[in-house]
Amino acid sequence: MLKKEASENSQVVDKGLITMFLKMSPEERLQANDNAVRIILELRHAYKQQRNERSKLKCST
């Protein structure tokens, strides 16, 4: 049952998102992609930094 639900959920398409990107110029789409990549990298960095700070606190106690 779960496999069927998962396959149905993976076929869901956000038509509004597609429409938004189709209205953008190629340069705007590249800029949106660059912004998304930048945000992902910032979140990864923040997560690693937080994890390192927590491990330092555990070692010092």
N, C-alpha and C positions, 0 to 999 in steps of 0.2 A: 504494500500500500504506500509506504513512504517513497519508494522509487518512482511510482507513478506521479505522486505529488511533486517530487523534485524535478522530474522531466517536464511537467506542466509549468512549473514556476520558471524554469530556465528559458521558456519560450515567450515569456512576457516581454513586450517591447514598449518602451516609453515613446509614443508617437510625438508627444510634445517636444521631447528632447531632440528627436530626429528633425522635426520641423525647425526648431531653433538653430541647429547646426547647418541645415540646408540654406537658411536665410543669411548665414554668415558668409563673408568672403573667405577665400583660402587663407589669407593672412590672419583674419580674425580667428579662424579655426586653429591655426598653428599657435597663435597667442593663447587661446584657451587651453590647448594641450600643454604648452610651456608652463602656464600658471598651475595646472593640475599637477604636473611633475614637481614643480617647486614646492607645492603644498605637501605632497607625499614625502619629499626629502626632508622638509622641515619637521614633519610629524615623526619620521623615523629617527631623526637626530634627537628630538625632544624625548622620545621613548627610551632611546639608549642612554641618554644623559640621566633621566629619572631612574632607570634601572641601576646605573652605576652608583648614583647617590644612595640608593636604598642598600646596595651591597656594602658600601662604605660604612653606613650606619650600623649594619648588623655586625660587621667585623670589629667595630670600635666598642661594642657593648660586651 
